[in-house]
Amino acid sequence: MANPPPALTSLLSELGQIEDQDLRAELLIEYSERFVPVPETVARRPYPEVNRVPGCESEAFVFPEQRADGTYHFHFAVENPQGISARALAVILQETVSGAPLSQVQAIEDDLVFALFGTGLSMGKGLGLRNMVQCVRTIAGGTAR
């Protein structure tokens, strides 16, 4: 089985070295501030339900844009303006997974959300974030949305 994308592995390694939870939270907030919604050339409101992340309180959507080499560039919409964690995860996935070989995207571990955000997430938030990751993995597995 393939390893996850190296850019994601590198980010997880860097975050793993940050023991101060406040500093880690600050870094994740900085990621969320870099969020850029899906361009209108890829998707327009109202977004198709097929692209909605199930169970996501932040009303997130995933839009794959296939590249010439068969990989995907992942775009996201996060409709809830309070969806800081969803926006941070969208930026992280877009920056570390877009363009990666599909086998590497499929190899993303189930515990990625907890590795990024810790285990203190509410059940609802954790479910939505895990489903964002699952949507990306599903797309990489050949079930494009």
N, C-alpha and C positions, 0 to 999 in steps of 0.2 A: 504494500500500500504506500502511496505517496505521502510525503510530508506536507504540512500546510505551507502556504506561500511564505517565502523567506522574509518578506517585509513585515508580515504579521508576526512571525516568530521573533523577529528582532524587536518589534514594539513591545511584545509581551515580556521579553527579557528585560528591556529598559524599565517597564512599569514594575516588574517584579523586584527591582532593586530599590524602589521607592517605598520605604517603610512608613513614612509619615503619611497617614491617611488624608490629612488636610491638603498636603501638597499633591497627592495623587488625585484628589477630587478637583483641585484647581486645574490640573493638567487636563482632566477630562472635560471640564467646563470650557477650557480653551479650545479643545477639539470641537465642541458643540458650537462655539462662536464662529467657526470656519465653515459651518454648514451652508451649502448652496443648494436650493431646491432643484428638482429635476427641470431641465430646460424645456420650454414649450415646444421645441423641435422634436422632443422625445415623447412628451405626454402633456396633455392639457386637462384642466379641471372641467367637469368633474372626472376624477380619475376612475379608470375601470376597476370594478370590484375584483376582477381576477388578479390584480396587482396588489390588493390590500394584504397587509400582514395580519393574519388571523390573531385575535386576542390581544392586539397591541392597543393599549390605552391612549397612545399618542397619535393614533390614526396614521400609521406609517404605510407607505407603498414602496414597492421595489420594481424598478424598470431596467431590464437588461438590454443593453445595446450590443449586438454581436459585432465583433471586429473581423477584419479580413482573415486573420489567422485562426478564427474559430473561438477565441476567448471572448470574454464579455467585459464591457465597461458597465459598472452598476451605478444607476442613478436612484435617488431616493426622494420621496416627499414625506414630510412629517407635518401633518396638519395642525397638531396641538402646539401652540406657541410655548407651552410649558414643558414640552417634550425634550428636555435637555439631554437626558440619557439616550434617547432614541436618535437625536441629532448627532451626539458624540459617536455613537456606534455607527451611524450612517457614514460619517466622515472617515472613521477608522476602516470600515469595510471598503469604502470607495478608494481610499488611498493605498490600502495594502493588498486588496484582493482583485481589484480590476486589472485585467490584462494577465493575470496569473493562469498557468495551465489549469484546465478544468479538473484534472485529477488532484491538484493541490487544493483547489477550492473545496472539493468534496471531502478532503482530509481534515478540514477544520474541526476541531474537537467540540464536543457537546458542551464542555464547561468553559468555552471562550468568554461568555458573558460574566461568569463569576471570576475568571482570571482578570478581566478588565475592571469590573465594578465592585468586586468583593461579594461576600455572601449575605450582606445586610439588605439586599433588595427585597421589596415587598413581593409577594407571590405574583400579583398582577403584572408588575413592572418586569419582573424576571421572565415571566412567560412571554410577554410581548417582545422583549429583546432576544430571547432564545429563538422565537419564531422568525425574527428578522434574519438571524443567522441561518436558520433552517431554510428559509425561502431562497437565500443566495445559494446554499448547497444544492437545493432541489433544481434550481435553474442550471447550475453547473453539471448536474447529473443528466441533463437532457430534457427536462420538463420545463421548457421556456414558458414564461408568463406573458 
